[in-house]
Every structure is written in structure tokens, then in C-alpha cells.
Amino acid sequence: MNELNVIVKEMQGVIKKIREEEIERFYSELQNTTRIFVAGEGRSGFMAKAFAMRLMHLGYNVHVIGETVTPSVAKGNCLIAISGSGSTQSVIHQAERSKLAGSKVVCITANEDSSLAQVADTCFVLPAATKKRGENEAESIQPLSSLFDQCLHVFCDAVCLRSSTQGTVSHEEVLARHSNTE
């Protein structure tokens, strides 16, 4: 078995189920907010942080929930809440609190019927395997939510690519926002 080919094949199976319009719809969500916040736990949380980093490179005002320098969520903001299962209690709580503060809540999950999806104003469904192995999730031989997290990363990068090609952000501008402490 060639593990790389297995992973790519599983990802392709999920990605071909995501309509191109979803990328544009997510991109549009990012245009109508003053500040963006991201939230997630575990590997999905790492993917959320990677997304936040790239959004910052593209010039967005973005913050990661739980970091010590994160400001409070307020009206006019957008929280991107990520949970493959849609049942991660801390992410649901953050979504509920953000909504109470007047923020829009966008979720990315594999489960469109989840508690997180019910809280969200907008939901993007990645039908990839999670640790729950729900009936609407693609099958995977990979452990836990690996397939969901891999597809999440590619989905978010596709949104960033749309942002960079729709706007007038040059590679040089993005590079100028990249860490220079190396």
C-alpha cells in the first residue's frame, strides 16, 4: 500500500463533493465583517490556526479564540467555529457566546445536523470521516478525524486562494506580512 496515494484518493473523494460555489460563499462571508475569529480543538484547532495565519497574511483582521492577546468578540465580527463532529462542547460554547455578543457564527463540520450547526448562522459541510464515523461521512482507513482535518486545510486554503485572486493582494504584500523574525 502506498500511504500517500491512499490519503490523496480519500481526500479527492471528499473534495469532489464540495461545490465550487461553497468557496465563493465562504469568501463572501469574510468580506462582510470587521474582525474574524477562529475556534477549534485538537487537530481541527491547529487547522483553524493555520487558516487564521494565512488570513492575516492576506490582510484580514483575524484572531484565535483562547490566545492571551485575543480581544473580545463583538457585533459585526465573525466567528469561524470548527468541529468535525459538530459536538465539541468548548466550540459550541464559544459559538453561543459569540452569537450573544452579536457576532455572526460560521461553522465548518462534517455533521450538518450537529449542535454546532444549529447554533451557526452559516454552515459549511465537509463530508469527511471524523472520529465519530457518522453515516454521511466518507469512509477512511486513517485514524480518528485525519481525513476531515486534511480536507479542512485544503478547503480553507482554497478560500484563501480565492481571496488572493479576487482581491488585489500581491505575493509581495503577503510576504511583507509574513514573520520576519527568522
Protein Blocks (a to p, Z undefined) as FASTA:
>chain_A
ZZklmmmmmmmmmmmmpcfklmmmmmmmmmmcfbdcdddehjllmmmmmmmmmmmmnopa
cddehiaklccddehiacddddfklpafklmmmmmmmmmnopacddddfblkbmklmmpm
bdcddfbdcfkopakbccdfbehjlmmmmmmmmmmmmmmmmmmmmmmcdfklmmmmpcck
ZZ
